[in-house]
Every structure is written in C-alpha cells, then in structure tokens.
Amino acid sequence: MLSQEQIRQYRQDGATHLRAVIAPEWVERLRAGVETNLADPGQYAKFYTPEGQPGKFFGDYCNWARIPEYKAFFVESGLAAVAAELMGSVKVNLYHEHVLVKEPGTREKTPWHHDQPYYPVDGEQIVSFWIPLDPVARTTCPQYVAGSHRWGKWYAPKRFADSQDHSNPSADYESVPDEDTLRREHTLLAYDLEPGDCIAFHGLTLHGAPGNEHSGRRRAFAARFTGDDARFVLREGFMSPPPPTAGGPVSGSPMDSDAFPVVWRSGTAARLLADGTISTV
C-alpha cells in the first residue's frame, strides 16, 4: 500500500505525509463520530480554551469502544495495514484514539512534546496517524522535528492546559528544548493537508501545533497503533491515557488484550462481528 520512499521517510524522519490514504466514506464517518463526541464528551475530555477567550480547543480520547464510527474505522478502514508496513510488524494492536478540535479563532497552541513518555508502553513499534477532517493549511498544521525519534531522549510529558512539565520521579526525563532552539537547530516538517490525507509519526517524534486563528474548523482524529515489540508497562508518575483498570495486559507483557485488541494480523482481514467483537481470523 505504501512506497519504499514513504516507509524510508517515516523511519528516517519520524513523520511523513501520506496523501489520500483515507477513503471519503471513512472521512464522513469520522466526522459523524467526532460530532457525537463533542455532544457527549468522554471521561477524559478537556476544554483547553479559558472562559471568555475566542474559539475552543477540545480534546478527548479512549472513546473507540462507545462510538461506533471510531471502532469501525480502526478495524475496517485498512489503516492498520498501513501501520504494519510503516512499523515492519506482523500484527497490529489498537492503542487508542485522540480527538483534537480547534474551532475558528482558537489561540491556544499544542505544546511541544512527544507521545511515548505519556504512555504505559515500551517498544519501538508505536505509530500515530494525525487525520484532518477539514482542510488544514501548513500554517495551522502540527509541526514535527525531523529525526527527533532517533535522539535517544525521553522528554517529560507536558500539560496541554499550561505547557508545564508533569512531575515525574524518573531521572531519565528531560525538559523539551524551547521552541526557538528547535526552529533554529532542526528541520521542522509541516504540510498542507486535505481530508483523506494523514501524517504518520513515531511515538518519540517531537511535535507541537499552532492555534487556529483562521476562519475554518480544524477537526483532527489521531489513530494510534502498536506493533510486535510493544510491551505494556506501569511507569512511575504521570501516564496518559491512564492504564486500564480492567481488561488490560500484565505489566511487561505484549499489548494483546481486550483493552488493546489485535486489529490486523499478517495474512488475515479484521472485521467487526455482529456482537461488536473484533475478529482477525
């Protein structure tokens, strides 16, 4: 499904633009799911725009089990097979989804961070797809620091509300370099995007995003997957999403579980059964 150049770009830069990989029907179904999500936020929903300020920055995640459009997308859209190609994995687990909506006039930025230090997951095979549901200009697009997933560094998770580091007892975590340093010393990747496009990026790729002071909405659905080498771990300090209290794997084990189901396996086609369970047989 992908060219060798696309796979090379992902593995070298930690992010790559994939054009027209999401079929129009799935864009429409995700839009419907996001509107359901906005009308009925989940337990982890956050509104990052202060009261009285223009626009609205909304975030929510881990709603795939209750929003049918999300679950169907993970299982049947074909994106899990793309994840397998990028990661070089023979099986793919659903990790979670993350919805990020910046309505017109929103000033709040997404702070510079990378994702894996938030996660209870170890391993190299962790990929996210940032999927725009509206046209996104390069000036509003998230920006990715090329090659940062290969720096061998783990940066402390940032609070989106105020861009401060979460306290964490691990001495291995550093603070993210300031934005001026990142811009001056490194190559930043950003793209003009249309619905149907996506950006694939590694779990350790540094990224951030500007506000949306344009006239159009910026609805995005991030689909996150893990591969063969991913292992569930319980870290000290902050973790997001919080580890599941039921249905999850034992710490140190592969991700395969009710909480993180296998949605693609080499030589098989995943599908949703009538009872809502996932089959990869």
N, C-alpha and C positions, 0 to 999 in steps of 0.2 A: 504493500500500500504506500510505502514511502520510498524515496530515492536514497541511494547511499550518501549523497551530499547532505540531505536533510538529517539523516542519522548522525553523520560526521559533525555537522554544525551543533546539534544538540549535545553531543558528547564532548566536543571541544569547548564550546561557549557556555554551555549550561542553559541555553534558551534558544529557541528557533521559532520562526513564524511559519505556520502551516496554513496554506490557503485552501479554502473551500473543502475542508475535510468533514464538516458537519452538514448533513443534508438539510434542506429548508424545512422539511416536516419536523425535524428534531429541534431546530431553532424555535419554531412556533410552539412546540410542546414545552420547551424550557421556559419560554416567555409566559405561558399559562401557569406553569409551576411557580415561577417567581412571583407572579401576581397573587397566587394563593398564599405564598409565603409572606408577602408583605401584609396581606389582610389578616393573616393568622400566624404571627411570629412564633418561633420555637423557643425552647427554654434557654438557649444561648444567644438570643437576639440582642443586638446592641444598636443604639442610635447615637452616633458619634458627634452629630452637629449640636452645639449648645442651643438651648432655647433662645429664641429671638434672632438667631443668625439665619442667613439665607440658605436655601437648598435643604438637602437632607442626605446624610451619609448613613446608610443602613447596612448592617452585616448580620449574617446568621449562618449556622452550619449544622450538620448532622441531622438533617430532616429527610434524608432519602427514604427512610422506611415508612414515613407517613404521607409523603407527597408522591402520588403515583407517577407523575411525569419524570421526576428525578430518578426513581428506581428503574423505570423502563429505559431511560437514557443510558444508565450505567451498564445495563445488561444487553441491550439490543441495538444500540446506535453504531456499534463497530469501533468505538473509540478505545475500548480495552485492547483490541488487537493492535492498534497504533501504539498504545503504551508498551505492549510486549516488544514490538520492533525497536522502539527507542531504548528500552532498558536491556534488551537482549535476554528476555525472560521467557520461560516455557509455561508459566502460569501467571495470572494477574489477579490480585485481590482489590476489591473496592475498599478504599480507605475512608473517605468521606467527601462531601461536597461543601463548598463555601460560597455563599451568595453575597455579592458586594454591589450595592446600588448607590450611585451618586446622582442625585437629581440635579437639574439645571440650577446654576448659581451656587453650588456647594464649594466652599473654600477649603475644607479640611483635606489635608494630604494623607496618604497612607505612608507611615514611617518606613524608613529603610530597615530591612530585616531579611533574614532567610527563614524558611519554614521548619526545617527539621528539628532545631533546638526546642520548638514548642511541643514536638510530637513524642509520644511514647513508642518510638520506632527507631531501631538501629538498622544499618544497611545502606548500600549504595543505590539500590533499585527503588527509588521513590520519585515519581513524576507527577506533576500537576499540569492541567490544561486550563489556561485562562481563556474563557469563551465569551466574546462580546455578543450581546443580544441586540445591540444597536450599533450603528456606525461609530467608530472611535478614531478620532484624529490622533496623529503622533503626539501632539501637544497634551493630550488627555490620557494617553496610553501609559500603563505601567512601564517602568524602565528597569532593565536588568544589567547587572555588571558582568560583562563578558569574562568567562573563565573563573569567576569567584568560587564556584563549587569545587575547584581544584586547589584552593589555597590551604586546605588542611586546618581551617579555623572554624570554630563554633562561636557565634555571637549570641549574647544574651537576648532572649525574647523581648520585644518592645510592646508596651501597652499602646494600642491604637488610639486610645482616648487622649493621651497626653505625650506620647512618644518617649516615655521614660522606660528604662530597663526594669523588667521584673527582677526582684531579688531572687537569687539562686545560689545555693551554697557551693556549687561546683566551681573550682578554681580554673577549670578549662575554658570557661566562657569569657569572652572579651566584649567590650562595647564596640558597636558598629562605628567605623570611621565617619567623620562628618561629611555632609553632602558635598561641600566644596572640594574636599580631598578626593572623594570618589569621582567627581566630574573632572578634576584636574589630572588625576593619575591613571584613570582607567577608561576603557571604552564602554559606553552605555548603549544598550540596544533598546529601541522602541520602534513602533510600526504604525502605519495607517491600516486600520482593520475594518473589515466588513462582516456582517453576520454570516456565519458559515466558516470564518477563519478562526484560528485559535493560536495561542502561544504556548508551546510546551516548554516546561522548565524543570530543572532538577531541584530536589529538596534543599540543597545547600547554596543555591544561586541567590545572591543578594539582589533585592529589588525593592522598589518603592513606587508611589504613584502620585501625580499631582491632583489637585482638586478638579472640579468640573464647573468652571465658570462660563461654559458655553450654553447655548440655548436648547441643546438636545439632552435626553436622558443618557446615562451610562450604566446600563444593567449588565452585570457580568456573572457568569456561573463558572466556578472553578471546580473541576472534577479531579480528584486525587486518587492515585493508584499506587500499589506496591508490587514488587516482584519476588523472585525466588529467594533472594538473600535477606529479605526484610524479616526482622525479629521484633516481637513485642517486648518492650522494656518498661519498667517503672522507675522513672528518674526522681531524684530529689528536687524539691521545689516545684515551680510552676510547670504545668503541662496543659496544652490546648490543642485539640479538644481534650476534655478530661477523660482519663481511661474509663472504659465501660465498667459498670458495677456488676453486670451480668452478661453472659454470652460471649465474653472475650477470651483470648488465649491466656495460657500461663506465661508469666514473665520468662523471657528467654526462648520462647517457642516461636515457630512460624506464625504468620498472621491468620491462617485458615481458621475460621470460627464463624459463629452466627453474626458477631459484630462486624467482621471484616470478611465477607464471603468471597469465594473464588468466582469471578465473573468471566474468566476466559482461561482456557487451557489448550495447549497445542493439540491440534487435530480434532477439536470439538467446537461446537457452536452453543453459546449460552442462550437461554430463553427463560422467560417468566412462565411459571405454571399457573393454573387456574387459582390455586390457593395462595398465590403471591410468593411462593418459594422460588429459588433460582436453581436451574438445572444446567450443568455443563457436560452432561452425558450425551 
